[in-house]
Amino acid sequence: MIYFAQAREAAGTKGEEFSLEKQSTVKTALSKAFEAHPKLRPLEKSIKVALNEEITQDDAKLQEGDRVALLPPVVGG
């Protein structure tokens, strides 16, 4: 799991690895991240998730070695 911007601040780390069961989804990985870092919860509704550098949905299946990134909303202009 890779954390960017506010997600990095909330998690207190730029990234980490989670052990997941086979057939896990992005949602499973997100649940692990929110469990490990409760300060991420306020970002839950607005965060985008990238799987191997492409925006994805929560139901996307994970495979060994996949990279999941949390991308908080970008503000500015």
Secondary structure in CASP SS format (residue, H / E / C, confidence):
PFRMAT SS
TARGET T0000
AUTHOR 0000-0000-0000
METHOD secondary structure of the structure
MODEL  1
M C 1.00
I E 1.00
Y E 1.00
F C 1.00
A H 1.00
Q H 1.00
A H 1.00
R H 1.00
E H 1.00
A H 1.00
A H 1.00
G C 1.00
T C 1.00
K C 1.00
G E 1.00
E C 1.00
E C 1.00
F C 1.00
S C 1.00
L C 1.00
E C 1.00
K C 1.00
Q C 1.00
S C 1.00
T E 1.00
V H 1.00
K H 1.00
T H 1.00
A H 1.00
L H 1.00
S H 1.00
K H 1.00
A H 1.00
F H 1.00
E H 1.00
A H 1.00
H C 1.00
P H 1.00
K H 1.00
L H 1.00
R H 1.00
P H 1.00
L H 1.00
E C 1.00
K C 1.00
S C 1.00
I C 1.00
K E 1.00
V E 1.00
A E 1.00
L E 1.00
N C 1.00
E C 1.00
E E 1.00
I E 1.00
T E 1.00
Q C 1.00
D C 1.00
D C 1.00
A C 1.00
K E 1.00
L C 1.00
Q C 1.00
E C 1.00
G C 1.00
D C 1.00
R C 1.00
V E 1.00
A E 1.00
L E 1.00
L E 1.00
P C 1.00
P C 1.00
V C 1.00
V C 1.00
G C 1.00
G C 1.00
END
